[in-house]
Amino acid sequence: MSELIQKAVVPILPVSDLLSVAELQRRFKAVLDVQKSIMQSGIDRDYGIIPGTNKPTLLQPGAQKLCVLFRLAPEFSVEAKSLSGEHREYIATCTLRHGPSGIAWATTIAMASTMESKYRWRQGARKCPHCHQETIIKGKAEYGGGWVCFAKKGGCNAKWKDGAPEIEKQEVGRIENTDIADVYNTVLKMAEKRALVSATIAATASSDYFTQDMEDTVQTWRDAPPETEAAFRDS
């Protein structure tokens, strides 16, 4: 789980500007109505339901719908910090401003970093020395073993004997992402998304209905290959 730095600031209104109980009830009911009639649960949807949690996790599309409901416009500012090894940290500030009045309903701060495991590391696989594709598989024993650049995965069908150093000395498994600059924009957008979701929950007082605590778990679910989605959801 990555570290989320969040700070929510909700304006304190003068007594004369306080909402009536009836208006407050109407707003809370509106959040529930939107959740039940418009929002959808699932991958790339409005919220995710993680087994073992007692609240749905609000995702970016759901936060955007709540902003439309309450006529809130997000304003972002982002600070970038350079870290060692060309890594970066982005600190995003999101202010939700009420369109008709211009009043800032909430301001939040959230952080994302390329040092987070899902950006810092990648799953290394053996690469063919000939076609340079990550399509090397272990040959079946009944066919002589060794290693094969598997044609059905886009390889060139080259073959090597067991012990071939050009294959077996390659680093595999969890390895450092050497192209970390490729995820700069992704991590920046993640910081903005985290700030938006946090601000939306604060501004709409919807923490009774949604949480952000399981966001990384939902993100892992959303990023999972199709064949692993069902297993992840049922785990």
matplotlib code that plots the C-alpha trace (Angstrom):
import matplotlib.pyplot as plt

x = [0.0, 1.5, 1.5, -1.2, -0.8, -4.2, -5.4, -9.0, -10.1, -13.8, -15.0, -16.8, -19.8, -21.3, -24.4, -26.6, -25.4, -25.9, -28.0, -31.4, -31.8, -34.1, -31.6, -28.8, -31.1, -31.8, -28.1, -27.3, -30.2, -29.0, -25.6, -27.4, -29.7, -26.8, -24.9, -27.9, -29.3, -26.4, -23.1, -21.8, -19.5, -16.7, -13.5, -13.2, -16.5, -17.5, -16.6, -15.0, -16.2, -13.3, -14.1, -13.8, -14.4, -17.6, -17.7, -17.3, -14.1, -14.8, -13.0, -12.4, -15.4, -17.7, -16.0, -16.6, -20.3, -20.7, -18.9, -21.5, -24.3, -23.1, -21.9, -18.3, -15.4, -11.9, -8.8, -5.4, -1.9, 1.0, 4.5, 7.1, 10.1, 13.1, 14.3, 17.4, 17.7, 15.6, 12.5, 9.9, 7.3, 4.2, 2.2, -1.2, -3.6, -7.2, -9.7, -13.4, -15.1, -18.9, -19.7, -22.7, -21.2, -17.4, -16.9, -14.3, -16.0, -12.9, -9.2, -7.1, -3.4, -2.3, 0.9, 2.1, 5.7, 7.5, 9.1, 5.8, 6.2, 3.8, 5.9, 9.4, 9.4, 8.5, 8.3, 11.4, 11.1, 13.8, 14.3, 15.3, 18.9, 17.8, 14.4, 14.6, 11.1, 10.2, 9.0, 11.4, 9.8, 11.2, 11.1, 9.2, 11.3, 9.7, 11.0, 14.5, 14.1, 16.2, 14.7, 12.5, 11.6, 7.9, 6.4, 2.8, 3.7, 5.3, 8.8, 11.2, 11.2, 14.9, 16.1, 18.9, 20.1, 19.8, 22.6, 22.8, 24.3, 22.7, 19.3, 19.8, 21.9, 19.3, 17.7, 14.1, 11.3, 11.0, 13.5, 14.0, 12.2, 14.9, 12.4, 11.1, 10.5, 7.8, 5.6, 6.1, 2.8, 0.9, 2.1, 1.3, -2.3, -2.5, -1.6, -4.4, -6.9, -6.1, -6.6, -9.8, -11.4, -10.3, -11.7, -15.0, -15.6, -14.8, -16.9, -20.0, -19.7, -20.0, -17.5, -20.5, -21.0, -17.5, -13.9, -10.6, -8.5, -8.6, -7.7, -4.5, -6.2, -8.9, -6.2, -4.5, -7.8, -8.3, -4.9, -5.1, -5.1, -8.6, -7.8, -6.9, -9.8, -12.3, -9.8, -8.8, -12.5, -13.3, -10.2]
y = [0.0, 3.3, 6.3, 8.8, 12.3, 13.9, 17.1, 18.2, 21.8, 22.4, 26.1, 27.0, 29.0, 31.8, 30.8, 32.7, 30.6, 27.2, 24.7, 23.7, 20.1, 19.5, 20.7, 18.6, 15.6, 16.3, 16.5, 13.2, 11.6, 12.9, 11.2, 7.9, 8.3, 8.8, 5.8, 3.5, 4.8, 6.2, 4.8, 1.4, -0.9, -2.7, -2.3, 1.2, 2.1, 4.6, 2.6, -0.7, -3.2, -5.0, -8.2, -7.7, -3.9, -2.3, 0.7, 1.0, 2.7, 5.8, 5.9, 8.9, 8.4, 8.3, 11.4, 13.3, 12.4, 13.7, 16.9, 17.3, 16.7, 19.4, 21.7, 21.6, 22.5, 21.1, 23.3, 21.6, 22.6, 20.2, 20.3, 18.0, 16.9, 15.1, 12.0, 9.9, 7.6, 9.9, 9.2, 11.8, 12.7, 14.7, 16.5, 17.6, 20.1, 19.9, 22.6, 22.0, 25.3, 25.7, 27.0, 29.3, 30.9, 30.5, 29.3, 26.7, 23.7, 21.6, 21.6, 18.4, 17.4, 14.0, 12.5, 9.9, 8.8, 6.7, 5.0, 3.2, -0.5, -0.6, 2.0, 1.3, -2.4, -4.5, -8.2, -9.2, -12.0, -13.8, -12.0, -13.7, -12.7, -12.9, -11.3, -9.4, -10.4, -11.6, -14.9, -17.5, -20.6, -23.8, -26.6, -29.7, -32.7, -35.0, -32.8, -32.5, -29.7, -26.6, -23.2, -22.1, -18.6, -19.5, -18.6, -18.6, -15.7, -13.8, -15.3, -16.5, -20.2, -20.2, -22.9, -23.4, -26.3, -26.4, -24.3, -21.8, -18.7, -16.2, -17.4, -18.6, -15.7, -13.2, -11.4, -12.4, -11.7, -8.4, -6.0, -2.2, -0.3, 1.3, 3.4, 5.3, 8.5, 6.6, 6.7, 10.4, 11.5, 8.4, 9.2, 12.9, 11.9, 9.5, 12.3, 14.5, 11.6, 10.9, 14.6, 14.8, 11.7, 12.9, 16.4, 15.0, 12.9, 15.9, 18.4, 16.2, 14.8, 11.3, 9.5, 7.5, 6.0, 5.8, 5.4, 6.0, 3.7, 0.8, 2.8, 0.9, -2.4, -1.3, 0.0, -3.3, -4.9, -2.5, -3.0, -6.8, -8.8, -10.1, -13.7, -12.6, -10.3, -12.9, -14.5, -11.2, -10.2, -13.6, -13.8]
z = [0.0, -1.0, 1.3, 0.7, 2.0, 2.4, 3.9, 3.7, 4.4, 4.4, 4.8, 8.1, 7.2, 9.3, 11.3, 9.0, 6.1, 7.7, 5.9, 7.3, 8.5, 5.6, 3.1, 4.7, 4.5, 0.9, 0.0, 1.8, 0.0, -3.3, -2.8, -2.0, -5.0, -7.4, -6.0, -6.4, -9.7, -11.7, -10.4, -11.3, -9.4, -11.1, -13.1, -14.7, -13.0, -10.3, -7.2, -6.2, -3.6, -2.0, -0.1, 3.6, 3.6, 4.9, 2.5, -1.3, -2.5, -4.5, -7.8, -10.2, -12.4, -9.3, -7.9, -11.1, -11.0, -7.5, -8.6, -11.4, -8.9, -6.6, -9.4, -8.1, -10.4, -9.6, -9.6, -9.5, -8.7, -8.7, -7.1, -8.6, -6.5, -7.9, -6.1, -6.5, -9.5, -11.7, -9.6, -8.9, -6.3, -7.2, -4.6, -6.0, -4.5, -5.5, -4.7, -5.4, -6.0, -6.1, -9.6, -8.9, -5.7, -6.4, -2.8, -2.2, -0.6, 0.0, -0.6, -0.4, -0.9, -2.1, -3.2, -5.7, -6.4, -8.9, -5.9, -5.3, -6.1, -9.0, -10.8, -9.5, -10.4, -13.4, -14.0, -16.0, -18.5, -20.5, -23.9, -27.1, -28.2, -31.8, -32.1, -28.8, -27.7, -24.2, -25.6, -24.1, -22.6, -21.1, -23.6, -22.7, -21.5, -24.0, -26.8, -25.4, -22.9, -23.4, -24.2, -27.0, -28.4, -28.5, -32.0, -30.7, -28.4, -31.3, -31.0, -33.8, -32.8, -32.0, -29.6, -27.0, -24.9, -21.2, -19.5, -22.3, -20.5, -22.9, -21.6, -18.1, -16.9, -17.8, -14.8, -14.3, -11.8, -10.0, -11.4, -11.4, -14.0, -16.1, -18.1, -15.1, -17.1, -19.0, -16.0, -14.9, -16.5, -15.1, -11.6, -11.9, -12.9, -10.0, -7.5, -9.1, -9.0, -5.3, -4.5, -6.4, -4.7, -1.3, -2.0, -3.3, -0.2, 2.0, 0.1, -0.2, 3.3, 1.8, 4.0, 5.4, 2.0, 0.5, 1.5, -0.2, 2.0, -0.4, -3.5, -4.2, -3.9, -6.4, -8.7, -8.7, -9.5, -12.4, -13.8, -13.6, -16.9, -17.8, -16.9, -13.3, -12.6, -11.5, -9.2, -7.6, -7.0, -5.5, -3.3]

ax = plt.figure().add_subplot(projection="3d")
ax.plot(x, y, z, "-o")
ax.set_aspect("equal")
plt.show()
